[in-house]
């Protein structure tokens, strides 16, 4: 299995970032029913105002090739588009577990 962990830093006020993060979270959490290779996904919204990152997701797929399949799937592309104009930074780690 491969864990695909991504964290996002958003732009805007705290309220704007939270609203975007909540919309993004809802869209991502719907993906396991739409993308066969996606075994599970967990999405967290940062609650600590002392930290700089707003959203983290952990997706689990069977293989590293499945990460690419997931990333290119139209439902994932649509979810990612919710961050257009709001994403300041993104960091990612993929590892076998």
C-alpha positions as CSV (number, residue, x, y, z in Angstrom):
1,X,0.0,0.0,0.0
2,X,1.1,3.6,-0.6
3,X,0.2,6.5,1.6
4,X,-0.1,9.8,-0.3
5,X,0.1,12.7,2.2
6,X,-0.4,16.2,1.0
7,X,-0.6,19.5,2.9
8,X,-1.8,22.8,1.7
9,X,-1.3,26.4,2.8
10,X,-4.1,28.7,1.6
11,X,-4.3,32.4,1.0
12,X,-6.9,34.8,2.4
13,X,-8.3,35.6,5.8
14,X,-8.7,32.9,8.4
15,X,-12.5,32.8,7.6
16,X,-11.8,32.6,3.9
17,X,-9.2,29.9,4.3
18,X,-11.6,27.8,6.5
19,X,-14.5,28.1,4.1
20,X,-12.3,27.0,1.1
21,X,-10.8,24.2,3.3
22,X,-14.3,22.9,4.2
23,X,-15.4,22.8,0.6
24,X,-12.2,21.1,-0.4
25,X,-12.6,18.5,2.4
26,X,-16.1,17.7,1.4
27,X,-15.1,17.2,-2.2
28,X,-12.1,15.0,-1.3
29,X,-14.1,12.8,1.1
30,X,-16.5,11.9,-1.7
31,X,-13.7,10.6,-3.9
32,X,-13.5,7.0,-2.7
33,X,-17.0,6.3,-4.1
34,X,-15.9,7.8,-7.5
35,X,-12.3,6.5,-7.9
36,X,-11.7,2.8,-7.8
37,X,-8.0,2.9,-7.0
38,X,-8.6,5.1,-3.9
39,X,-8.9,2.7,-0.9
40,X,-9.5,5.6,1.6
41,X,-8.9,9.2,2.2
42,X,-8.7,11.3,5.4
43,X,-8.8,15.1,5.3
44,X,-8.0,17.3,8.3
45,X,-8.4,21.1,8.7
46,X,-5.9,22.7,10.9
47,X,-7.3,24.0,14.2
48,X,-4.0,25.4,15.6
49,X,-3.7,29.1,14.8
50,X,0.0,29.0,15.6
51,X,0.6,26.8,12.5
52,X,1.0,27.8,8.9
53,X,-0.6,24.9,7.0
54,X,-4.4,24.8,6.6
55,X,-5.3,21.3,5.2
56,X,-3.8,17.9,5.2
57,X,-5.0,14.8,3.4
58,X,-3.9,11.1,3.6
59,X,-5.0,9.0,0.7
60,X,-4.3,5.2,0.5
61,X,-3.9,3.4,-2.8
62,X,-2.4,0.0,-3.7
63,X,0.6,1.2,-5.8
64,X,2.5,4.3,-6.7
65,X,1.0,4.1,-10.2
66,X,-2.4,4.4,-8.6
67,X,-1.4,7.8,-7.1
68,X,-1.1,9.0,-10.7
69,X,-4.4,7.4,-11.7
70,X,-6.0,9.1,-8.7
71,X,-4.4,12.5,-9.5
72,X,-5.6,12.5,-13.1
73,X,-9.1,11.3,-12.4
74,X,-11.7,13.9,-13.4
75,X,-13.3,13.9,-9.9
76,X,-10.0,14.6,-8.3
77,X,-9.2,17.3,-10.8
78,X,-12.5,18.9,-10.0
79,X,-11.9,18.8,-6.3
80,X,-8.4,20.3,-6.8
81,X,-9.9,23.1,-8.8
82,X,-11.6,24.3,-5.7
83,X,-8.2,25.6,-4.5
84,X,-7.7,27.7,-7.7
85,X,-6.7,31.2,-6.6
86,X,-6.5,30.1,-2.9
87,X,-3.4,27.8,-2.8
88,X,-0.2,29.4,-1.5
89,X,1.9,26.2,-1.1
90,X,1.6,22.5,-1.4
91,X,3.9,19.7,0.0
92,X,3.6,16.0,-0.7
93,X,5.1,12.7,0.5
94,X,4.3,9.3,-1.0
95,X,5.6,6.2,0.8
96,X,5.0,2.5,0.9
97,X,3.5,1.2,4.1
